[in-house]
């Protein structure tokens, strides 16, 4: 799927999308690009778990997910975050389809570390033929959940889902949306970032814990053959492009 663009949107960003976002999606669609949006819902999940006085624990940026948290996660992602995003896209006259792991075994997954993380997993297989058929004429909006081969739902980090999809589907471009215009250094946005630079800036605490998973996801995508991986706060802005090595 070499004309595929994958966009990861955090839960908070769903309520802050700009006119430029929808215009860029329209332009890509008119150009014949296939577009798949992977959406999160972290802030809404955290708010609901707090209201219900449930524990909120994270290990290396991953939400520890017991049975109650999993049920809330599914409810927020499939019942709130995804419909909200689909509504906005439809209101801008974009053809869209909501997707989740149960659609023809779309995303199969396995536990990451059941003892430590509970119902948290990673994607191990994708129903590529079914997905490609549905992205031919519609923009896909996918929740970051997976199903085991025995039918158990798993919570999956949305950055990881987007990156895995980009790698396995040989996407043309991966866009990881965040709340800053890119990797900031000395007050300006870095137009490019190599793995070597990322390591140095992480050691210098320029790239902080919140940004590190996105940087690593983008690096993995590029190293797996994805043509372009970008970290930005707007899909119509260049942001920081991840490259294999520093150009001389």
C-alpha positions as CSV (number, residue, x, y, z in Angstrom):
1,X,0.0,0.0,0.0
2,X,2.6,2.5,-1.2
3,X,0.1,5.3,-1.4
4,X,-1.0,4.9,2.2
5,X,-0.7,7.7,4.7
6,X,-1.2,6.8,8.4
7,X,-1.9,9.5,11.0
8,X,-1.9,9.0,14.7
9,X,-4.1,11.5,16.7
10,X,-4.2,11.6,20.5
11,X,-7.4,11.8,22.3
12,X,-7.0,15.5,23.3
13,X,-6.3,16.5,19.7
14,X,-9.7,15.2,18.5
15,X,-11.3,18.4,20.0
16,X,-8.6,20.7,18.6
17,X,-8.4,19.9,14.9
18,X,-7.9,22.9,12.6
19,X,-9.4,23.8,9.2
20,X,-6.0,23.0,7.7
21,X,-6.3,19.4,9.0
22,X,-9.5,18.8,7.1
23,X,-8.2,20.6,4.0
24,X,-5.1,18.4,3.9
25,X,-7.2,15.2,4.2
26,X,-9.4,16.4,1.3
27,X,-6.3,17.1,-0.8
28,X,-4.8,13.7,-0.1
29,X,-8.1,12.0,-0.9
30,X,-8.5,13.8,-4.2
31,X,-4.9,12.8,-5.1
32,X,-5.9,9.1,-4.6
33,X,-4.1,8.6,-1.4
34,X,-5.4,6.1,1.1
35,X,-5.6,7.5,4.6
36,X,-5.9,5.7,7.9
37,X,-6.2,7.6,11.2
38,X,-5.4,5.8,14.4
39,X,-6.9,7.7,17.3
40,X,-6.3,7.6,21.0
41,X,-8.4,8.6,24.0
42,X,-6.0,8.7,26.9
43,X,-7.2,11.9,28.6
44,X,-10.8,10.8,28.5
45,X,-9.9,7.4,29.9
46,X,-7.9,8.9,32.7
47,X,-10.7,11.3,33.5
48,X,-13.3,8.6,33.7
49,X,-11.1,6.2,35.8
50,X,-10.5,9.1,38.2
51,X,-14.3,9.8,38.5
52,X,-14.8,6.1,39.3
53,X,-11.9,6.1,41.8
54,X,-10.0,3.4,39.9
55,X,-6.2,3.3,40.1
56,X,-4.2,4.8,37.2
57,X,-0.8,3.3,36.8
58,X,1.7,3.6,34.0
59,X,4.8,1.5,33.3
60,X,7.2,2.9,30.7
61,X,4.4,5.1,29.2
62,X,1.9,2.2,29.0
63,X,-1.3,2.2,30.9
64,X,-1.6,-0.8,33.3
65,X,-5.0,-2.3,32.2
66,X,-7.1,-4.5,34.5
67,X,-10.5,-5.8,33.5
68,X,-12.3,-2.7,34.7
69,X,-9.9,-0.3,32.9
70,X,-10.2,-2.4,29.8
71,X,-13.9,-2.1,29.8
72,X,-13.7,1.7,30.3
73,X,-11.0,1.9,27.5
74,X,-13.3,0.1,25.0
75,X,-16.2,2.3,26.0
76,X,-14.3,5.5,25.6
77,X,-12.5,4.6,22.3
78,X,-15.5,3.0,20.6
79,X,-18.3,4.9,22.2
80,X,-16.9,8.4,22.5
81,X,-13.6,9.2,20.9
82,X,-14.2,7.5,17.6
83,X,-17.7,8.8,17.0
84,X,-16.6,12.3,17.8
85,X,-13.8,12.1,15.2
86,X,-16.1,10.5,12.6
87,X,-18.7,13.2,13.2
88,X,-16.2,16.0,12.5
89,X,-14.8,14.3,9.4
90,X,-18.3,13.7,8.0
91,X,-19.3,17.3,8.7
92,X,-16.4,18.3,6.5
93,X,-17.8,16.2,3.7
94,X,-15.1,13.5,4.0
95,X,-16.0,9.9,3.3
96,X,-15.1,7.9,6.5
97,X,-15.5,4.5,8.1
98,X,-15.0,3.6,11.7
99,X,-12.8,0.6,12.3
100,X,-11.9,-1.7,15.2
101,X,-10.1,-5.0,15.8
102,X,-13.3,-7.1,15.6
103,X,-13.9,-6.1,11.9
104,X,-13.1,-9.3,10.1
105,X,-10.2,-9.9,12.5
106,X,-8.6,-6.6,11.5
107,X,-6.0,-6.5,14.2
108,X,-4.8,-9.6,16.0
109,X,-2.6,-9.1,19.1
110,X,-0.7,-10.8,21.9
111,X,-0.1,-9.8,25.5
112,X,3.0,-7.6,26.1
113,X,3.5,-8.6,29.7
114,X,0.3,-9.9,31.3
115,X,1.7,-10.1,34.8
116,X,3.1,-6.6,34.8
117,X,0.6,-4.7,32.5
118,X,-2.6,-6.8,32.5
119,X,-4.7,-6.5,29.3
120,X,-2.1,-4.6,27.3
121,X,-0.8,-6.0,24.0
122,X,0.8,-5.4,20.7
123,X,-0.4,-6.0,17.1
124,X,0.9,-9.3,15.6
125,X,-1.3,-9.6,12.4
126,X,-3.4,-7.3,10.2
127,X,-6.2,-8.3,7.8
128,X,-4.5,-6.4,5.0
129,X,-6.8,-7.4,2.1
130,X,-9.9,-6.4,4.0
131,X,-8.4,-3.1,5.1
132,X,-7.2,-2.2,1.7
133,X,-10.6,-2.8,0.2
134,X,-12.2,-0.4,2.7
135,X,-9.6,2.3,2.4
136,X,-9.9,2.4,-1.4
137,X,-12.7,5.0,-1.3
138,X,-13.0,6.0,2.4
139,X,-10.8,7.4,5.2
140,X,-10.4,4.8,7.9
141,X,-10.7,5.8,11.6
142,X,-9.2,3.0,13.8
143,X,-9.3,2.5,17.5
144,X,-6.0,1.2,19.1
145,X,-7.3,-2.2,20.3
146,X,-6.5,-5.7,19.3
147,X,-8.0,-9.1,19.7
148,X,-6.1,-12.3,20.6
149,X,-6.7,-15.5,18.7
150,X,-9.0,-16.6,21.5
151,X,-11.1,-13.4,21.4
152,X,-9.6,-11.4,24.3
153,X,-9.6,-7.6,23.8
154,X,-6.2,-5.9,24.4
155,X,-5.4,-2.2,25.0
156,X,-2.6,-1.2,22.6
157,X,-0.6,2.1,22.7
158,X,-1.8,4.1,19.7
159,X,1.7,5.2,18.6
160,X,2.6,1.5,18.5
161,X,-0.5,0.6,16.5
162,X,0.2,3.4,14.0
163,X,3.9,2.4,13.7
164,X,3.2,-1.3,13.3
165,X,0.6,-0.6,10.6
166,X,3.0,1.7,8.8
167,X,5.7,-1.0,8.8
168,X,3.6,-4.0,7.8
169,X,1.6,-2.1,5.2
170,X,4.6,-0.4,3.7
171,X,3.0,3.0,4.2
172,X,4.2,6.0,2.2
173,X,4.1,8.3,5.2
174,X,3.5,8.1,9.0
175,X,2.4,11.3,10.8
176,X,2.5,11.3,14.6
177,X,0.5,14.3,15.8
178,X,1.5,15.9,19.1
179,X,1.0,19.2,20.9
180,X,4.2,20.8,19.7
181,X,5.2,21.7,16.1
182,X,8.1,19.2,16.2
183,X,11.3,18.5,18.1
184,X,12.3,21.8,19.7
185,X,16.0,22.6,20.1
186,X,17.3,26.0,21.0
187,X,13.8,27.4,20.6
188,X,13.3,26.3,17.0
189,X,11.8,23.3,15.3
190,X,14.4,20.8,14.0
191,X,13.4,20.0,10.4
192,X,15.2,16.6,10.5
193,X,16.3,14.2,13.2
194,X,18.5,11.2,12.9
195,X,18.7,8.2,15.3
196,X,22.1,9.4,16.4
197,X,20.8,12.9,17.1
198,X,17.8,11.5,19.0
199,X,20.1,9.5,21.3
200,X,22.2,12.6,22.0
201,X,19.2,14.8,22.7
202,X,17.6,12.2,24.9
203,X,20.7,12.0,27.0
204,X,20.8,15.8,27.2
205,X,17.1,15.8,28.3
206,X,16.1,17.9,25.3
207,X,13.8,15.1,24.1
208,X,11.8,14.4,27.3
209,X,10.0,11.3,28.4
210,X,6.7,12.3,26.8
211,X,8.2,12.7,23.4
212,X,10.6,9.7,23.5
213,X,8.0,7.0,22.5
214,X,7.0,9.1,19.4
215,X,10.6,9.5,18.4
216,X,11.4,5.8,18.8
217,X,8.2,4.9,16.9
218,X,9.1,7.2,14.0
219,X,12.7,5.8,13.9
220,X,11.4,2.2,13.9
221,X,9.1,3.1,11.0
222,X,11.9,4.6,8.9
223,X,14.2,1.8,9.6
224,X,11.5,-0.7,8.5
225,X,11.1,1.0,5.1
226,X,8.4,3.6,5.6
227,X,9.3,6.4,3.2
228,X,8.6,9.3,5.5
229,X,7.9,9.7,9.3
230,X,7.0,13.1,10.7
231,X,6.3,14.4,14.2
232,X,4.2,17.6,14.1
233,X,1.2,19.3,15.6
234,X,-0.5,19.8,12.2
235,X,-0.6,17.5,9.1
236,X,-0.3,20.5,6.8
237,X,2.9,21.6,8.5
238,X,6.4,20.0,7.9
239,X,7.3,19.4,11.6
240,X,10.3,17.2,12.3
241,X,11.1,14.5,9.7
242,X,13.0,11.5,10.9
243,X,15.9,10.5,8.6
244,X,18.2,7.5,8.6
245,X,21.4,9.6,9.1
246,X,22.5,13.2,9.2
247,X,23.0,14.7,5.7
248,X,26.5,16.2,5.1
